C-alpha cells in the first residue's frame, strides 16, 4: 500500500500530492470521506446566512422548479446531513470545490478546500486530535508552519467583564482581528468604556506567543469565570497535545465570528503563503441547528493557496523585513520616520532612481511603489509591512494588520457640497468621488440611497457643474472648497499614514516587526 502511494505521488502535481497525503492522514485517524452534492436547496443557505462567509451565492431554478444554489460551503452540508445519535461522534473529511465571491476578481471563484469535521459528543481527546491533525496537515504542506490558537470564550468573557454593549462588539472584534490598537481605544471609548477598559482590550494584543508563556500571562490578569474556563480548557488542550502541540502559538486576540464560533479558534500559516492556509474552530451553534445538544469542531485547508508556494521565492535563511513605501511626499515623511528609528538605507533615498534600497545592517529592504499599490504589495506578501494612507487602505479593502497610526499626513474624509445644500431624501443622492467603497459604506451605514459617480480628479467640479449633489473626498485645509463656494457638510473619517503588516509575515517575523514598531513609537515621541 505504501509503495502504491509513493508511486502515485511521484507522478502527481504539488496540490495532488498534498491531497493524497492528507487523505491518508485523515483516514488513518478514523475519518470517513464525505461526499456532498454540488448543489443545495437555496433555503439551506437563506436560513443559515449567519454561518456563511458571504451572503452572496449563485442561485438557479432547477428543472423541478426548486430554487437551488451552487455550494458556497461544505461544513453546512455536513452539519445538515451528519446528525449523530446522542453520545456518538461522526468524523468526516472532505475534498471539495466551493464557489464564493472573490474580492480580487470581483467575480465568483471556485475554491479548493480539504478539511475535516468532528460532530456530536466531542470529547477533550477528540478536540486535541483535531488540533493534532491540523498541525500535521501543515507539516505535510510545508517545512515552516505556524499553528495559532485562540478562544472565543475568553474574548466574550472579557467583553462581558468590561460591560461592552452588544452593538459595539462586532466592531471591537474586527479591530482585534486587525491588531488595530489605536482605533480599538477609540471604539472602546465610543462604547462607553473608561480608560481602564480600553487598556484591557488593547492589552489583549500583547497576549500572543508561545503557548505556556501566554497562558501564564493571561492568568495573571483579572478575569471572570468564563475567561478562567477558557484558560483551563486551553491548558487541558496543551496537556493533551503534549509533544504534538509544542510549536503551537497562542493568540488571545484571535477573534472568530461570534455567530459562528463559540470556543476554540485556530489558524495555520505556511512560509511563502501570504495569508492563512488553514482555518478552523468550535462551532456548536451551527451543529445544534440540526442536532440538538451536538458539539462540532473542524477546519478547512485552502488548497488554492498552495499554488502560490510553487511560484514564491525561497525564504532566505537570514530573514529581512521588506517594506513598501509610497512614492511622493508621504513616502518621504514615512522614510524620515523610519530613518529616525534607525532603519535608514545606505543610499540617499531621494537621489537614487532605484526602486529597491536596502540597509543590510538593520536587515530591511525598501520597495518604492505608487501610494495606491502599497496595501496590495503587503496583502499579497511581496512586502512584509508598509506605510499607507488610511483612505487608500480602506478603499482597497486589503486584508492586513493595521499596527500603528503614525499621524503623518493628517487630513479627513468628508462629504462636501454647496454651502446652501439641502438633501432631498425623496430621491437617490448623487455622490461624486474616487473613493467609491468608502462613500458607499458611509451612506449605507446611514441608510441613504445613493448613485455613485466615479471620478479620478477635480472632484470639486462635479457639484459646481450639476454632475452631482455632493462629493466625498479628502480635505486637508479646505482652501479649494472655499475658493469654489463649497463647504464641508460632514466629516466622517480621520486619515493619516498607517503602518500595516502582512498577516503571514506577522507570524514568521513577529519579533522583527514588533521591534520596528516600538522604535517607530519612540521616534514619534522624540
C-alpha positions, 0 to 999 in steps of 0.5 A, spaced: 500 500 500 505 504 501 509 503 495 502 504 491 502 511 494 509 513 493 508 511 486 502 515 485 505 521 488 511 521 484 507 522 478 502 527 481 502 535 481 504 539 488 496 540 490 495 532 488 500 530 492 498 534 498 491 531 497 493 524 497 497 525 503 492 528 507 487 523 505 491 518 508 492 522 514 485 523 515 483 516 514 488 513 518 485 517 524 478 514 523 475 519 518 470 517 513 470 521 506 464 525 505 461 526 499 456 532 498 452 534 492 454 540 488 448 543 489 443 545 495 436 547 496 437 555 496 433 555 503 439 551 506 443 557 505 437 563 506 436 560 513 443 559 515 446 566 512 449 567 519 454 561 518 456 563 511 462 567 509 458 571 504 451 572 503 452 572 496 451 565 492 449 563 485 442 561 485 438 557 479 431 554 478 432 547 477 428 543 472 423 541 478 422 548 479 426 548 486 430 554 487 437 551 488 444 554 489 451 552 487 455 550 494 458 556 497 460 551 503 461 544 505 461 544 513 453 546 512 452 540 508 455 536 513 452 539 519 445 538 515 446 531 513 451 528 519 446 528 525 449 523 530 445 519 535 446 522 542 453 520 545 456 518 538 461 522 534 461 522 526 468 524 523 468 526 516 473 529 511 472 532 505 475 534 498 471 539 495 470 545 490 466 551 493 464 557 489 464 564 493 465 571 491 472 573 490 474 580 492 480 580 487 476 578 481 470 581 483 467 575 480 465 568 483 471 563 484 471 556 485 475 554 491 479 548 493 478 546 500 480 539 504 478 539 511 475 535 516 469 535 521 468 532 528 460 532 530 456 530 536 459 528 543 466 531 542 470 529 547 477 533 550 481 527 546 477 528 540 478 536 540 486 535 541 486 530 535 483 535 531 488 540 533 493 534 532 491 533 525 491 540 523 498 541 525 500 535 521 496 537 515 501 543 515 507 539 516 505 535 510 504 542 506 510 545 508 517 545 512 515 552 516 508 552 519 505 556 524 499 553 528 495 559 532 490 558 537 485 562 540 478 562 544 472 565 543 470 564 550 475 568 553 474 574 548 466 574 550 468 573 557 472 579 557 467 583 553 462 581 558 467 583 564 468 590 561 460 591 560 461 592 552 454 593 549 452 588 544 452 593 538 459 595 539 462 588 539 462 586 532 466 592 531 471 591 537 472 584 534 474 586 527 479 591 530 482 585 534 482 581 528 486 587 525 491 588 531 488 595 530 490 598 537 489 605 536 482 605 533 480 599 538 481 605 544 477 609 540 471 604 539 472 602 546 471 609 548 465 610 543 462 604 547 462 607 553 468 604 556 473 608 561 480 608 560 481 602 564 477 598 559 480 600 553 487 598 556 484 591 557 482 590 550 488 593 547 492 589 552 489 583 549 494 584 543 500 583 547 497 576 549 500 572 543 506 567 543 508 561 545 503 557 548 505 556 556 508 563 556 501 566 554 497 562 558 501 564 564 500 571 562 493 571 561 492 568 568 495 573 571 490 578 569 483 579 572 478 575 569 471 572 570 469 565 570 468 564 563 475 567 561 478 562 567 474 556 563 477 558 557 484 558 560 483 551 563 480 548 557 486 551 553 491 548 558 487 541 558 488 542 550 496 543 551 496 537 556 493 533 551 497 535 545 503 534 549 509 533 544 504 534 538 502 541 540 509 544 542 510 549 536 503 551 537 502 559 538 497 562 542 493 568 540 488 571 545 486 576 540 484 571 535 477 573 534 472 568 530 465 570 528 461 570 534 455 567 530 459 562 528 464 560 533 463 559 540 470 556 543 476 554 540 479 558 534 485 556 530 489 558 524 495 555 520 500 559 516 505 556 511 512 560 509 511 563 502 503 563 503 501 570 504 495 569 508 492 563 512 492 556 509 488 553 514 482 555 518 478 552 523 474 552 530 468 550 535 462 551 532 456 548 536 451 553 534 451 551 527 451 543 529 445 544 534 441 547 528 440 540 526 442 536 532 440 538 538 445 538 544 451 536 538 458 539 539 462 540 532 469 542 531 473 542 524 477 546 519 478 547 512 485 547 508 485 552 502 488 548 497 488 554 492 493 557 496 498 552 495 499 554 488 502 560 490 508 556 494 510 553 487 511 560 484 514 564 491 521 565 492 525 561 497 525 564 504 532 566 505 535 563 511 537 570 514 530 573 514 529 581 512 523 585 513 521 588 506 517 594 506 513 598 501 513 605 501 509 610 497 512 614 492 511 622 493 511 626 499 508 621 504 513 616 502 518 621 504 515 623 511 514 615 512 522 614 510 524 620 515 520 616 520 523 610 519 530 613 518 529 616 525 528 609 528 534 607 525 532 603 519 535 608 514 538 605 507 545 606 505 543 610 499 540 617 499 533 615 498 531 621 494 537 621 489 537 614 487 532 612 481 532 605 484 526 602 486 529 597 491 534 600 497 536 596 502 540 597 509 543 590 510 545 592 517 538 593 520 536 587 515 530 591 511 529 592 504 525 598 501 520 597 495 518 604 492 511 603 489 505 608 487 501 610 494 495 606 491 499 599 490 502 599 497 496 595 501 496 590 495 504 589 495 503 587 503 496 583 502 499 579 497 506 578 501 511 581 496 512 586 502 512 584 509 509 591 512 508 598 509 506 605 510 499 607 507 494 612 507 488 610 511 483 612 505 487 608 500 487 602 505 480 602 506 478 603 499 482 597 497 479 593 502 486 589 503 486 584 508 492 586 513 494 588 520 493 595 521 499 596 527 500 603 528 497 610 526 503 614 525 499 621 524 503 623 518 499 626 513 493 628 517 487 630 513 479 627 513 474 624 509 468 628 508 462 629 504 462 636 501 457 640 497 454 647 496 454 651 502 446 652 501 445 644 500 439 641 502 438 633 501 432 631 498 431 624 501 425 623 496 430 621 491 437 617 490 443 622 492 448 623 487 455 622 490 461 624 486 468 621 488 474 616 487 473 613 493 467 609 491 467 603 497 468 608 502 462 613 500 458 607 499 459 604 506 458 611 509 451 612 506 449 605 507 451 605 514 446 611 514 441 608 510 441 613 504 440 611 497 445 613 493 448 613 485 455 613 485 459 617 480 466 615 479 471 620 478 479 620 478 480 628 479 477 635 480 472 632 484 470 639 486 467 640 479 462 635 479 457 639 484 459 646 481 457 643 474 450 639 476 454 632 475 452 631 482 449 633 489 455 632 493 462 629 493 466 625 498 473 626 498 479 628 502 480 635 505 486 637 508 485 645 509 479 646 505 482 652 501 479 649 494 472 648 497 472 655 499 475 658 493 469 654 489 463 656 494 463 649 497 463 647 504 464 641 508 457 638 510 460 632 514 466 629 516 466 622 517 473 619 517 480 621 520 486 619 515 493 619 516 499 614 514 498 607 517 503 602 518 500 595 516 503 588 516 502 582 512 498 577 516 503 571 514 509 575 515 506 577 522 507 570 524 514 568 521 517 575 523 513 577 529 519 579 533 522 583 527 516 587 526 514 588 533 521 591 534 520 596 528 514 598 531 516 600 538 522 604 535 517 607 530 513 609 537 519 612 540 521 616 534 514 619 534 515 621 541 522 624 540 
